[in-house]
Amino acid sequence: MRYLFFTNTPAHVHLYKNAVAELRGRGHEVRVLARDYGCTLALADAADLPYSVYGGCGTTKRSLLCNLPAQYARALVHARRFDPDVVFGIGAYAAPAGRLTGARTILVHDSEPSTLDHRIARSLADALLTPDTFRDDLGPKHRVFHGFKESAYLHPDRFSADPSVRAALGVGDDPFVICRLNAFGSHHDVGQGGFTVEQVRTLLDDLDDHATVFVSDEGDDLDVDATAGRRFDLHPARLHDALAEASLLVADTQTMVTEAALLGTPAVRSNSFVGADDMGNFVELEERGLVRNVAAFESVRETALELVTDDGATDRWESRRRELLAETVDLTELLVNVAENPRGIDRVAGVSQRVSAPAPGTGRSSTAD
């Protein structure tokens, strides 16, 4: 069969890279359409993906909107030339490509605020896969799995951390913290925000007394050299190795927080999404004791200092991680099985029909057996 995968962001590369490799290994023809955004292409190269670039954009909303029409056109041209049997993606690019080519279109979503993607997907896609913590109802095509999007690449069957990253970072056996800053440039980030530059400076000063702090700044808004932190300057493909070894993650972004939870690293998350209407996966991870979702910056400082000075935190988080992963699907295996059975998705082990949404303040939804 012929499979087309869309990778618009670094997170999309991670989500689909193992499925691409597995399907190619089984003799299928696979093509990836990639967008030049952040470190997407660097990760695609590291994963040896067979990709073509259909466009690029910066980390601002203006760049995204200005490039959108031309990118749609080029993506659709690439899709028609390849003539896939099945299209996989996340956002609103994959669904029109699938409809235009007559391919089965299967999308993975995990972010409730992506309302534009959801509207397009509901009308054009053949199936919408989400974690069972997902709160919104995406209609009769909505199916769920027991896990997280990040389970596709951080499940123990897919990833084991390389501790040599400590030497590469120059920290030896000393504790270190990662501070991840979001660019808030996606369409679902409109009206949202996280840390200010001054808040980050304060936070880095606080943490510097207890650990080396590495900064990963998606928007490149912070002059890291003028702070107490250090720039994370290893290849982006090594970020998960570093995250697994870190004593703490502090972030105003989303994906890396879930990654930290699956790796057993304590994480403090703070942005304007935090609150009563937060995304279901972060509610679940907080209930599991793996993530602290904190709205007020002063509470971020207090929580970060509490965790980085807690000698027992690493062992507790590792225990909670093992409990979580014991119940979590290998999402890559599930995606490969769906790919080879695109018209029989309900017969694929691990896929369930969505029955009801989680109530506010709760984690996992009720799913069919």
C-alpha positions, -999 to 999 in steps of 0.1 A, spaced: 0 0 0 10 37 -4 10 59 27 14 96 30 23 113 63 21 150 71 47 163 96 41 200 101 60 204 134 87 186 154 61 168 175 45 154 143 79 139 133 82 122 166 46 109 164 49 93 131 86 84 126 84 49 140 53 41 121 69 52 89 100 30 96 77 0 105 56 3 73 86 7 51 101 -23 67 70 -43 58 74 -34 22 49 -5 19 56 26 -1 57 57 22 61 94 16 63 122 42 54 158 35 72 181 59 69 218 67 101 237 74 92 249 109 116 250 139 137 218 140 112 197 120 136 190 91 165 183 114 144 157 132 132 143 99 168 139 87 178 123 120 149 98 117 158 91 80 123 99 68 116 99 31 103 134 30 96 163 7 92 199 19 59 216 9 66 249 26 79 267 56 70 293 82 84 310 113 71 307 148 47 336 146 10 336 138 16 361 110 41 338 93 17 309 95 -12 328 80 9 344 52 22 311 41 -10 291 44 -25 294 9 7 285 -10 14 257 14 -20 242 9 -15 244 -29 19 227 -28 8 200 -4 -22 191 -26 0 189 -57 25 166 -39 -4 144 -26 -19 140 -61 14 131 -76 20 104 -49 -16 91 -51 -17 75 -16 -41 48 -3 -40 62 32 -31 97 46 -20 103 82 -17 137 98 -27 159 127 -38 193 114 -59 207 86 -35 199 58 -39 162 58 -77 160 56 -81 180 23 -52 160 8 -70 128 16 -102 140 2 -86 152 -30 -68 120 -37 -96 97 -26 -74 82 1 -86 71 36 -76 99 60 -68 91 96 -59 120 119 -45 120 155 -56 148 177 -48 155 214 -55 192 218 -90 203 225 -83 240 216 -76 231 180 -111 240 169 -102 249 133 -85 215 128 -114 198 143 -140 214 121 -120 205 89 -113 170 102 -148 162 111 -160 169 76 -132 155 56 -114 128 76 -125 91 78 -113 86 114 -102 108 142 -80 92 169 -75 108 203 -64 98 237 -93 87 259 -87 117 281 -99 140 252 -129 160 264 -145 172 232 -169 151 211 -156 150 175 -187 131 162 -193 96 148 -158 93 134 -141 98 168 -122 69 182 -100 67 213 -69 49 226 -56 44 261 -25 65 262 -11 98 249 1 110 215 37 108 229 32 71 235 41 66 199 78 74 206 83 73 243 67 40 251 94 17 266 92 -5 235 102 25 214 126 45 235 154 41 260 173 71 272 210 75 265 227 87 297 258 99 277 238 130 271 251 142 305 287 143 292 275 160 260 259 187 282 289 190 304 271 184 337 286 150 348 265 137 377 253 171 388 215 179 387 202 200 359 168 215 349 153 222 315 132 253 310 111 250 278 95 282 264 67 282 239 65 305 209 26 305 210 26 308 172 1 282 163 -35 290 153 -48 272 185 -26 295 205 -44 327 196 -51 347 227 -30 324 248 3 330 265 29 318 290 59 332 308 72 368 303 109 374 296 112 389 331 95 360 347 119 336 330 149 356 342 136 354 378 130 317 375 164 310 361 180 330 390 160 309 415 169 276 400 206 284 394 213 281 431 204 244 430 211 231 395 224 239 360 195 252 340 192 247 302 168 268 282 150 255 251 133 286 236 110 278 207 105 315 198 141 325 205 128 356 223 151 353 253 188 364 253 199 333 272 235 344 274 223 374 296 206 351 321 217 325 347 207 297 322 225 280 294 212 274 259 203 238 251 225 235 220 226 198 214 209 183 183 172 184 189 170 146 185 189 144 218 163 164 238 144 134 250 177 119 263 183 151 282 147 153 295 149 117 309 181 126 328 168 160 340 158 166 376 130 189 366 112 205 336 96 239 339 76 248 308 48 270 295 44 247 265 24 214 262 41 185 244 73 184 265 53 183 297 36 151 286 70 138 274 85 145 309 56 125 325 62 95 303 100 97 311 94 100 348 108 136 351 89 160 375 73 188 355 58 222 363 35 235 336 22 271 335 3 289 308 -31 304 302 -46 270 293 -42 260 330 -75 261 349 -110 246 351 -112 240 313 -77 226 309 -69 198 284 -79 163 296 -44 148 293 -29 173 317 -57 168 341 -50 131 340 -13 135 344 -18 158 374 -41 133 390 -14 107 385 11 129 404 33 133 373 27 170 364 20 201 384 -3 225 365 2 259 380 -14 292 369 2 319 391 39 326 385 47 329 422 34 294 426 55 282 397 86 295 415 76 278 448 67 245 431 99 244 410 121 251 441 102 225 461 107 198 435 143 206 425 154 203 462 133 172 469 158 143 470 130 117 468 112 132 438 130 111 412 121 78 428 85 87 433 81 100 397 97 68 384 73 47 403 43 67 390 57 65 355 59 27 356 23 25 368 11 48 339 31 30 312 18 -4 324 -16 8 312 -5 27 281 -7 14 245 23 14 222 7 39 199 31 32 170 20 -5 170 -17 7 170 -11 32 141 6 5 120 -23 -19 126 -47 9 116 -27 17 85 -29 -19 73 -66 -21 82 -78 14 73 -114 3 66 -115 -19 97 -103 5 123 -129 -7 149 -113 -42 147 -79 -30 156 -68 -39 192 -66 -8 214 -91 13 194 -124 20 210 -155 41 201 -158 72 222 -187 68 246 -187 98 268 -164 128 275 -146 132 308 -164 155 332 -147 187 341 -120 180 367 -116 143 357 -91 125 335 -99 95 314 -132 91 295 -154 61 294 -147 39 264 -162 8 249 -145 -26 254 
